[in-house]
């Protein structure tokens, strides 16, 4: 079954760091741009960062300089390193395979102020 599996969410104090990871099947990962999205309570889901198969990255303005997206093509994983976390980063974070429109189940990130 084709799926995306996220891990690494949790509770962290403001200023702290977390690393999210998303594992995908190789058949999906190898030809998809991969993205991380987030959805806070009462808000729309938004793009946080994306990375193409060639490694080109794109970030939301709100996370530039704090978050880093990377992909490991050998392991079929895409990670999101989140540093200098802020209260407003609190959300459920989702991994997405853009080309096929496949979403992961989401992982909660909570930043305490």
Rosetta blueprint (number, residue, H / E / L):
1 X L
2 X L
3 X L
4 X E
5 X E
6 X E
7 X E
8 X L
9 X L
10 X E
11 X E
12 X E
13 X E
14 X L
15 X L
16 X L
17 X L
18 X E
19 X E
20 X E
21 X E
22 X E
23 X E
24 X E
25 X L
26 X H
27 X H
28 X H
29 X H
30 X L
31 X L
32 X L
33 X L
34 X E
35 X E
36 X E
37 X E
38 X E
39 X E
40 X L
41 X L
42 X L
43 X L
44 X L
45 X L
46 X E
47 X E
48 X E
49 X E
50 X E
51 X E
52 X L
53 X L
54 X L
55 X L
56 X L
57 X E
58 X E
59 X E
60 X L
61 X L
62 X L
63 X L
64 X L
65 X L
66 X L
67 X E
68 X E
69 X E
70 X E
71 X E
72 X E
73 X L
74 X L
75 X L
76 X L
77 X E
78 X E
79 X E
80 X E
81 X E
82 X E
83 X L
84 X L
85 X L
86 X L
87 X H
88 X H
89 X H
90 X L
91 X E
92 X E
93 X E
94 X E
95 X E
96 X E
97 X E
98 X H
99 X H
100 X H
101 X L
102 X E
103 X E
104 X L
105 X L
106 X L
107 X E
108 X E
109 X E
110 X E
111 X E
112 X E
113 X L
